[in-house]
Amino acid sequence: MKPNLLTFPRLAHGERSFREFIANNLSLIEPGLVPYPDLEHCQEFRCPFGESGRAGLIDVLAVGADGALVVIECKITAGASALGQIIGYMAWVARRLAMADQRVRGLVVALNVTPFLALALRFIKDVPIEVVRYSNSGPTRVT
């Protein structure tokens, strides 16, 4: 049986369970998506920012079928602030992990997407970020 939200009732327990579900079912979001560097280490990937060394945690780091590094931010409800968060993580990955000429893409995967986020997406066409709403019927790209 294909996994969906109905087969994973623990998702009601919050963002952590949702992140684990996504990390263990990457191909539901995008065919060919695999964990970076492996399933055990792709979640809560630590990335220190700036001179302060203050760390952020990338929810899931993956590699796409196209070879791009894919930063995945999992949200129960995603608002426009998710864009700033994922862009910061993408910049860190591009500078610290990506090989020369390797693309870095972002995916915000959410159960709910605010109208403000959907509106904001229309103004960042040159930044490779997609927002995916995940429901029992599967993932839907938000445009």
Backbone hydrogen bonds in HBPLUS format (Angstrom, degrees):
<---DONOR---> <-ACCEPTOR-->    atom                        ^
c    i                          cat <-CA-CA->   ^        H-A-AA   ^      H-
h    n   atom  resd res      DA  || num        DHA   H-A  angle D-A-AA Bond
n    s   type  num  typ     dist DA aas  dist angle  dist       angle   num
A0007-THR N   A0004-ASN O   3.07 MM   3  5.46 133.6  2.29 107.4 119.2     1
A0008-PHE N   A0005-LEU O   3.21 MM   3  5.10 154.2  2.28  98.4 106.1     2
A0011-LEU N   A0008-PHE O   3.14 MM   3  6.12 167.5  2.16 128.6 130.9     3
A0012-ALA N   A0009-PRO O   3.23 MM   3  6.21 175.2  2.23 126.3 127.4     4
A0013-HIS N   A0010-ARG O   2.85 MM   3  5.58 165.7  1.87 123.3 127.4     5
A0014-GLY N   A0011-LEU O   3.25 MM   3  5.97 157.6  2.30 123.7 122.5     6
A0018-PHE N   A0014-GLY O   3.10 MM   4  6.41 155.0  2.17 147.0 154.8     7
A0019-ARG N   A0015-GLU O   2.77 MM   4  6.01 160.0  1.80 154.7 159.6     8
A0020-GLU N   A0016-ARG O   2.97 MM   4  6.25 162.2  2.00 150.6 155.0     9
A0021-PHE N   A0017-SER O   2.92 MM   4  6.13 156.0  1.98 145.6 152.3    10
A0022-ILE N   A0018-PHE O   2.94 MM   4  6.23 162.9  1.97 154.1 158.0    11
A0023-ALA N   A0019-ARG O   2.85 MM   4  6.06 169.0  1.86 157.6 160.8    12
A0024-ASN N   A0020-GLU O   3.01 MM   4  6.11 147.5  2.12 144.0 151.9    13
A0025-ASN N   A0022-ILE O   3.03 MM   3  5.03 152.3  2.11 102.9 111.8    14
A0028-LEU N   A0025-ASN O   2.96 MM   3  5.68 158.6  2.00 121.5 128.2    15
A0029-ILE N   A0026-LEU O   2.99 MM   3  5.49 140.0  2.15 112.1 122.3    16
A0030-GLU N   A0026-LEU O   3.15 MM   4  6.49 161.1  2.18 153.0 158.6    17
A0033-LEU N   A0030-GLU O   3.18 MM   3  5.71 156.9  2.24 141.8 140.6    18
A0034-VAL N   A0063-VAL O   2.97 MM  29  5.37 164.1  2.00 149.1 153.7    19
A0063-VAL N   A0034-VAL O   2.75 MM  29  5.37 155.8  1.81 157.4 165.4    20
A0036-TYR N   A0061-LEU O   2.95 MM  25  5.52 150.9  2.03 144.2 134.8    21
A0041-HIS N   A0038-ASP O   3.13 MM   3  5.62 134.6  2.34 111.3 122.2    22
A0042-CYS N   A0038-ASP O   3.06 MM   4  5.91 118.8  2.45 154.6 171.2    23
A0061-LEU N   A0042-CYS O   2.95 MM  19  5.13 144.3  2.08 135.6 147.1    24
A0044-GLU N   A0059-ASP O   2.97 MM  15  4.69 150.9  2.06 120.9 124.4    25
A0045-PHE N   A0058-ILE O   2.86 MM  13  4.90 135.0  2.07 148.5 146.1    26
A0058-ILE N   A0045-PHE O   2.84 MM  13  4.90 164.2  1.87 147.4 142.4    27
A0047-CYS N   A0056-GLY O   2.91 MM   9  5.35 161.8  1.95 156.6 157.3    28
A0056-GLY N   A0047-CYS O   3.01 MM   9  5.35 161.4  2.04 128.4 132.8    29
A0049-PHE N   A0054-ARG O   2.65 MM   5  5.44 170.3  1.65 153.0 153.6    30
A0053-GLY N   A0050-GLY O   3.22 MM   3  5.64 149.2  2.32 105.8 114.2    31
A0060-VAL N   A0072-ILE O   3.12 MM  12  5.02 148.8  2.22 148.6 149.1    32
A0072-ILE N   A0060-VAL O   2.84 MM  12  5.02 160.7  1.87 170.7 166.1    33
A0062-ALA N   A0070-VAL O   2.88 MM   8  4.96 162.0  1.92 145.9 151.3    34
A0070-VAL N   A0062-ALA O   2.72 MM   8  4.96 173.0  1.72 139.8 140.2    35
A0064-GLY N   A0068-ALA O   2.83 MM   4  5.27 163.1  1.86 156.6 161.4    36
A0067-GLY N   A0064-GLY O   2.86 MM   3  5.21 162.2  1.89 116.1 119.6    37
A0069-LEU N   A0103-ARG O   2.97 MM  34  6.37 153.5  2.04 159.6 153.6    38
A0105-ARG N   A0069-LEU O   2.85 MM  36  6.27 162.2  1.88 163.2 169.3    39
A0071-VAL N   A0105-ARG O   2.86 MM  34  6.24 163.9  1.89 161.6 159.4    40
A0107-LEU N   A0071-VAL O   2.80 MM  36  6.16 155.2  1.86 164.3 166.5    41
A0073-GLU N   A0107-LEU O   2.87 MM  34  6.30 158.1  1.92 156.1 163.5    42
A0109-VAL N   A0073-GLU O   2.84 MM  36  6.12 156.2  1.90 151.3 159.4    43
A0075-LYS N   A0109-VAL O   2.89 MM  34  6.25 158.6  1.94 155.1 159.4    44
A0111-LEU N   A0075-LYS O   3.21 MM  36  6.83 140.0  2.38 143.5 154.4    45
A0112-ASN N   A0076-ILE O   2.86 MM  36  6.10 131.4  2.10 142.1 156.8    46
A0078-ALA N   A0112-ASN O   2.81 MM  34  6.21 163.8  1.84 156.2 156.3    47
A0114-THR N   A0078-ALA O   2.97 MM  36  6.18 173.1  1.98 164.6 163.3    48
A0082-ALA N   A0079-GLY O   3.02 MM   3  5.79 158.8  2.07 121.7 127.4    49
A0083-LEU N   A0080-ALA O   3.00 MM   3  5.64 149.9  2.10 116.2 123.7    50
A0085-GLN N   A0081-SER O   3.24 MM   4  6.51 163.1  2.27 150.8 155.4    51
A0086-ILE N   A0082-ALA O   2.96 MM   4  6.10 168.2  1.97 149.5 152.4    52
A0087-ILE N   A0083-LEU O   2.92 MM   4  6.01 156.9  1.98 149.4 156.2    53
A0088-GLY N   A0084-GLY O   3.14 MM   4  6.25 157.7  2.19 144.1 149.2    54
A0089-TYR N   A0085-GLN O   3.18 MM   4  6.52 159.8  2.23 148.2 153.4    55
A0090-MET N   A0086-ILE O   2.81 MM   4  6.01 158.9  1.85 149.7 156.1    56
A0091-ALA N   A0087-ILE O   2.93 MM   4  6.13 157.8  1.98 148.9 154.2    57
A0092-TRP N   A0088-GLY O   3.10 MM   4  6.35 157.6  2.15 146.5 152.2    58
A0093-VAL N   A0089-TYR O   2.92 MM   4  6.18 165.0  1.95 155.0 158.9    59
A0094-ALA N   A0090-MET O   2.85 MM   4  6.03 159.9  1.89 151.0 156.8    60
A0095-ARG N   A0091-ALA O   3.05 MM   4  6.25 152.1  2.13 145.8 152.3    61
A0096-ARG N   A0092-TRP O   2.84 MM   4  5.90 154.3  1.91 154.0 161.4    62
A0097-LEU N   A0093-VAL O   2.87 MM   4  5.05 156.9  1.92 133.8 140.4    63
A0098-ALA N   A0093-VAL O   2.96 MM   5  6.14 157.1  2.01 161.1 160.9    64
A0102-GLN N   A0099-MET O   2.92 MM   3  5.27 159.1  1.96 137.6 135.1    65
A0106-GLY N   A0128-PRO O   2.85 MM  22  6.22 162.2  1.88 158.2 161.2    66
A0130-GLU N   A0106-GLY O   2.96 MM  24  6.32 154.8  2.02 145.2 150.8    67
A0108-VAL N   A0130-GLU O   2.92 MM  22  6.36 162.4  1.95 156.7 162.0    68
A0132-VAL N   A0108-VAL O   2.75 MM  24  6.10 166.2  1.77 164.2 167.7    69
A0110-ALA N   A0132-VAL O   2.85 MM  22  6.23 165.4  1.87 167.8 172.5    70
A0134-TYR N   A0110-ALA O   2.81 MM  24  5.97 157.9  1.86 147.6 155.1    71
A0117-LEU N   A0114-THR O   3.14 MM   3  5.38 124.7  2.46 102.7 115.3    72
A0118-ALA N   A0114-THR O   3.20 MM   4  6.59 164.0  2.23 153.7 157.6    73
A0119-LEU N   A0115-PRO O   2.93 MM   4  6.17 152.7  2.00 147.5 154.8    74
A0120-ALA N   A0116-PHE O   2.89 MM   4  6.10 159.2  1.94 145.7 151.6    75
A0121-LEU N   A0117-LEU O   2.98 MM   4  6.20 150.4  2.07 153.5 160.2    76
A0122-ARG N   A0119-LEU O   3.13 MM   3  5.64 143.5  2.27 110.2 119.4    77
A0123-PHE N   A0120-ALA O   3.01 MM   3  5.60 160.7  2.05 117.9 123.9    78
A0124-ILE N   A0121-LEU O   3.35 MM   3  5.53 172.1  2.36 109.5 111.7    79
A0127-VAL N   A0124-ILE O   3.09 MM   3  5.59 164.2  2.12 119.0 124.1    80
A0129-ILE N   A0127-VAL O   2.72 MM   2  5.75 130.0  1.97 117.7 101.3    81
A0142-VAL N   A0131-VAL O   2.84 MM  11  5.44 165.9  1.86 158.9 158.2    82
A0133-ARG N   A0140-THR O   2.83 MM   7  5.20 165.4  1.85 158.3 154.6    83
A0140-THR N   A0133-ARG O   2.84 MM   7  5.20 143.5  1.97 141.5 153.6    84
A0135-SER N   A0138-GLY O   3.22 MM   3  5.19 158.4  2.27 118.4 124.9    85
A0138-GLY N   A0135-SER O   2.81 MM   3  5.19 162.9  1.84 118.1 122.7    86
